[in-house]
Amino acid sequence: MRQRSDRGETLVEIVITIFIVSIAVTALIASLGSAAGSAKSHKDNVLTDTVMRNYAEATKRAADACIVGANYTVVYTPPSGFSVSGSGTGTACPALTATKLLTLSVTGPASVTKTMQIKVRTP
């Protein structure tokens, strides 16, 4: 005669175990997908910020070469997929004692937009 402890697992126990393991694996895969999306978003923000700072430096370099009453032009070619714009760029240099407030904007390939305000002056 078989003892009760000699029996194997029932089909119901196996199905419940597979169900619990599948929920755990699904949660793991979802969290990895979320982490990958977050990493891409962070990378896009950092790249856009880097392009913004490079554009601001190019604008300041252009203004450093200013002569009062003359115009200055910002020479900056953004990387592929990025667009830059600024208010006040390409206009007259500020007077010797004045500063000029410029608003710069960069839009990245993932539609991440950053803006920055800088002050330029004639040296």
N, C-alpha and C positions, 0 to 999 in steps of 0.2 A: 504494500500500500504506500502511496506517495504522501510525503509529508507536505504541509502547507508551505514551508520554506524552500522546497525544491522547485516550485513553480517559477517560470520566467516572467518577464514583463508582459503586460497585456498590451493589446493594440492601442487602447485608449491612452495608456501611459506613454507610449512611444509617440503618438500623435501630439500629445500635450508637450512633450519635450521638444519635438521639432518645431512646434508653434512658438515656444518661448525662445528657442535659439534663433529662429528667423526674425523675431521682433528685435532681439539684441543686435543681430547683424544689420538689419535695416536701419536702426538708430545709429550704428557706427558709420555706415555709408552716408547717411544724411549729414552727420556731423563733419565728416571729411569733405563733403561737397560744400557745406557752409564755410568751412575754413578756407577752402580753395577760392571761393568767391570773395571772401573778405581779403585774402592776400592780393588778389587781382585789383580790387578796389583801392587798397592801400598803395599798390604799385602805381596805379594811374594817378592818384593824388600826388605822390612823390615826384613822378615825372613832370606833371603839370607845374608843380611848385618849382622844380629845377628850371624849366623853360621860362617861367615867370621871372625868376631871379636873373637869369642870363639876359632876358629882354630888358629888365630894369638897369642892369649894368651897361648894356649897349646904349641905352638912352642917356645915362649919366655920362658915358664917354663922349657921346655926341655933343652934349651940353658943355662938357669941359673944354671943347675946342671952340666955343662960342666967342664971337666978337659982338659987342653991343651994337644992336641995330641990324645985325645980319640974321639970316635964317640958319637953322641947323636941321639936318636930316638924320634920322636914326637908321643905321644899316644893320639889320638883323634878319637872318633867314631862319625861321623856326624849323624844327625837325618835321619830317613827314607826318601828317595827321594833326598837326597843331596849327592854330591860327592865333595871331596876335593883333591887338589894336590898342590905341591909346589916344586920349584926348590931349590936345595941345602939342603933340609931336609934329615936327616939321614946320614949326612956326618961328616967330622972331625970338631971339635970345632975350632973356630978361635983363633989366638994367643992372648996373654993378651992385647996387645996394638991395635989390629986390630978389625974391625967390619966386619960382613959378611952380604951382602945384599941378602935377600930372596924374591922371588915373590910367593905369595900364590894365589890360585884360588879356588873358590867355585862355583859350578853349582847347581841351585835349581831345584825343580820339574817342574817348568814352563819354563825351559831352560833359566832362568835368571842367568847370569854369572857375578861374581864380582871378581876383582883382587886387591891385595894390596901388596905393598912392605914394608918390615920391615927390620930393622937392628938388628942383634943379636951379642952379644959379650960375651966373657968368663968373668965371674965376678972375 
